[in-house]
Amino acid sequence: MGTQESSDKSSSKFNKQNLLLIITVLFTLATLVVGALVFRFYMADFRKASDVTQYDKYYVMITDNYKSDFWQSIYKGAFDAAQKENIYVDLLGQNLAGDYSCEQLMKIAIASNVDGIIVFANESDEMTQLINDADGKGIPVVTLYGDSTHSKRLSFIGVGSYNIGREYGRQIFNIIKEKRREDFIESAKMGHRKTMQIAVLVNTDTQDSGQNIIISGLQETLDQENATNSEFAISIVPVDNKNPFSVEESIRDIFLKKSIPDVIVCLNELNTVCAYQAVVDFNKVGDVNILGYYNSESIVSAIEKNIVYATISIDTPQMGEYCIEALSDYYEFGNTSEYFTADVTLINKNNVSDYLESEENDE
């Protein structure tokens, strides 16, 4: 009997020990699992905190069409340059619902009390006042591509409009010389040479003096090249640039008229794209020579296909870098250069292959 009791006690003790061991193991496992989960959440929070960089300055860039390749390229140049200085640049508008004018975006930037504004400006009284308002609140403003000469802007980053006009003029003179050869026999029979019609597309809603400077450079170059007035006639064609559809319609109207220009000079990327598309749609390739603006992939491709005669290539990343340089100089030294001029080059059928090759090598 005693032996049975002793055996029961031993068995009970053994069961208790096993139960305690199991509980200990389960507790240990639970502790490990919970600890692992807590550590995982901690690491996740740590990574998130590490990803949020504390920038020294916050700038905004304001343009009339943030979706275009032209402005995106300038923005990238500014963004990359700013990152090196621990500055963040926001392309204002692309993260906002709806379409805003440059003036409306200026008001948002001023109310947000940003550290610097980079804006595609114009000579309107409203833009001048907005830039002055920003300056009054201690926000430096850099005008980009379009200037506001009577405002208190810090600096202007642009292109050499007169030199661009001269390049257009040289290309037009080359076209005139080509036409001279083509029309030699006909002109001998007719007793006169056909006057080349040159249409320069200008935006209707801007007071950009750069357009007038380009046209002046174009005209003076043709005069210097001894192209006679009987050989060419320049006309200014207004383009409704409220939106891409109005631009396209304005340019298509040119091709619906009885007399179509021999040369169309485009002063921005969108006009260039719409013009060469109209040339294709109306089957005028070879009859109308397009002098374009900017070196987007589609425009360069059109040069390869002999749809666009030539285009002006602007160093857009350089323009973006200059914007940051101007603002950084202001914060470091209290002043900066009043003007920065980006480099421009011409791309035509003679050098388009070299240009594409250099682009591939850069990539």
TAJOMO-V200762 format. One record per pair of residues at least 12 apart in sequence whose ideal C-beta (glycine too) atoms are under 6 Angstrom apart, sorted by sequence separation. I is the first residue (numbers start at 1). J is the second residue. D is the distance in Angstrom with one decimal. If there is no record, write none. Layout:
{{I | J | D} {I | J | D}}
//
This chain:
{{93 | 105 | 5.7} {141 | 153 | 4.9} {142 | 154 | 5.5} {299 | 311 | 5.3} {92 | 105 | 5.0} {141 | 154 | 5.9} {142 | 155 | 5.1} {143 | 156 | 4.8} {144 | 157 | 5.1} {145 | 158 | 5.8} {61 | 75 | 5.7} {140 | 154 | 4.5} {276 | 290 | 5.4} {200 | 215 | 5.8} {275 | 290 | 5.2} {75 | 91 | 4.8} {292 | 308 | 5.0} {117 | 134 | 5.8} {131 | 148 | 5.6} {135 | 152 | 4.1} {102 | 120 | 5.9} {290 | 308 | 4.7} {291 | 309 | 5.9} {295 | 313 | 3.9} {322 | 340 | 4.0} {132 | 151 | 5.8} {290 | 309 | 5.8} {291 | 310 | 5.7} {292 | 311 | 3.6} {293 | 312 | 5.3} {128 | 148 | 5.3} {131 | 151 | 3.9} {132 | 152 | 5.1} {176 | 196 | 5.9} {272 | 292 | 3.7} {289 | 309 | 4.3} {127 | 148 | 5.2} {272 | 293 | 5.3} {117 | 139 | 5.9} {121 | 143 | 4.1} {128 | 150 | 5.4} {131 | 153 | 5.2} {285 | 307 | 5.6} {103 | 126 | 5.4} {110 | 133 | 5.9} {128 | 151 | 4.4} {247 | 270 | 5.5} {251 | 274 | 4.6} {255 | 278 | 5.3} {319 | 342 | 4.5} {106 | 130 | 4.4} {110 | 134 | 5.1} {116 | 140 | 5.3} {117 | 141 | 4.6} {118 | 142 | 4.9} {120 | 144 | 5.5} {122 | 146 | 5.2} {251 | 275 | 5.5} {318 | 342 | 5.0} {66 | 91 | 5.3} {120 | 145 | 5.4} {121 | 146 | 5.0} {268 | 293 | 5.3} {269 | 294 | 4.2} {118 | 144 | 5.3} {120 | 146 | 5.1} {121 | 147 | 5.9} {248 | 274 | 4.8} {252 | 278 | 5.4} {263 | 289 | 4.8} {264 | 290 | 5.2} {265 | 291 | 4.7} {266 | 292 | 5.2} {267 | 293 | 5.6} {276 | 302 | 4.8} {66 | 93 | 5.0} {121 | 148 | 4.1} {247 | 274 | 5.5} {251 | 278 | 5.4} {255 | 282 | 4.5} {266 | 293 | 5.2} {272 | 299 | 5.7} {315 | 342 | 5.0} {61 | 89 | 5.9} {66 | 94 | 4.8} {314 | 342 | 5.8} {315 | 343 | 4.3} {56 | 86 | 4.8} {57 | 87 | 4.4} {58 | 88 | 5.4} {59 | 89 | 4.8} {60 | 90 | 5.0} {61 | 91 | 5.2} {62 | 92 | 5.2} {314 | 344 | 5.3} {55 | 86 | 5.7} {276 | 307 | 5.0} {55 | 87 | 5.9} {60 | 92 | 4.3} {276 | 308 | 5.3} {312 | 344 | 5.7} {313 | 345 | 4.8} {55 | 88 | 4.3} {198 | 232 | 5.7} {202 | 236 | 5.7} {204 | 238 | 4.6} {313 | 347 | 5.1} {196 | 232 | 4.5} {197 | 233 | 5.7} {198 | 234 | 4.8} {199 | 235 | 5.4} {200 | 236 | 5.5} {201 | 237 | 5.3} {203 | 239 | 5.8} {204 | 240 | 5.5} {310 | 346 | 5.9} {311 | 347 | 5.2} {64 | 102 | 5.7} {195 | 233 | 5.4} {199 | 237 | 4.7} {201 | 239 | 5.0} {203 | 241 | 4.5} {310 | 348 | 3.8} {62 | 102 | 5.4} {62 | 105 | 4.5} {304 | 352 | 5.7} {60 | 109 | 4.9} {161 | 210 | 4.2} {165 | 214 | 3.9} {169 | 218 | 4.3} {303 | 352 | 4.9} {164 | 214 | 5.4} {168 | 218 | 4.7} {162 | 213 | 5.2} {166 | 217 | 4.5} {170 | 221 | 5.9} {176 | 227 | 5.6} {161 | 213 | 3.9} {165 | 217 | 2.3} {169 | 221 | 2.7} {173 | 225 | 4.4} {295 | 347 | 5.9} {161 | 214 | 5.0} {165 | 218 | 4.3} {169 | 222 | 5.0} {60 | 114 | 5.2} {173 | 227 | 5.6} {162 | 217 | 4.3} {166 | 221 | 4.6} {176 | 231 | 5.7} {58 | 114 | 5.5} {59 | 115 | 6.0} {64 | 120 | 5.5} {211 | 267 | 5.9} {58 | 115 | 5.2} {59 | 116 | 4.0} {60 | 117 | 5.8} {61 | 118 | 4.4} {62 | 119 | 4.3} {63 | 120 | 4.7} {57 | 115 | 4.2} {146 | 208 | 5.1} {199 | 261 | 3.8} {197 | 261 | 4.6} {197 | 262 | 5.1} {198 | 263 | 4.5} {199 | 264 | 5.1} {200 | 265 | 4.5} {201 | 266 | 5.4} {196 | 262 | 4.7} {201 | 271 | 4.9} {124 | 207 | 5.9} {122 | 206 | 5.4} {123 | 207 | 4.0} {122 | 207 | 5.2} {172 | 263 | 5.9} {168 | 265 | 5.7} {175 | 289 | 5.3} {171 | 291 | 5.7} {168 | 291 | 5.5} {171 | 310 | 5.1} {164 | 312 | 5.6} {159 | 314 | 5.8} {157 | 319 | 5.5} {157 | 322 | 4.6} {157 | 323 | 5.5} {155 | 326 | 4.1} {154 | 330 | 5.7} {167 | 346 | 5.5} {142 | 323 | 5.3} {155 | 336 | 5.4} {160 | 341 | 5.4} {155 | 338 | 5.7} {156 | 339 | 5.5} {157 | 340 | 4.5} {159 | 342 | 5.3} {142 | 326 | 5.0} {159 | 344 | 5.7} {140 | 327 | 6.0} {140 | 330 | 5.1} {70 | 269 | 4.6} {68 | 269 | 5.6} {118 | 323 | 4.7} {116 | 327 | 4.4} {70 | 294 | 5.1} {69 | 296 | 4.3} {77 | 317 | 3.2} {81 | 321 | 4.4} {74 | 316 | 4.6} {78 | 320 | 3.4} {82 | 324 | 5.0} {73 | 316 | 3.8} {77 | 320 | 2.6} {81 | 324 | 4.2} {77 | 321 | 5.2} {74 | 319 | 5.0} {78 | 323 | 5.0} {74 | 320 | 4.6} {78 | 324 | 5.5}}
//
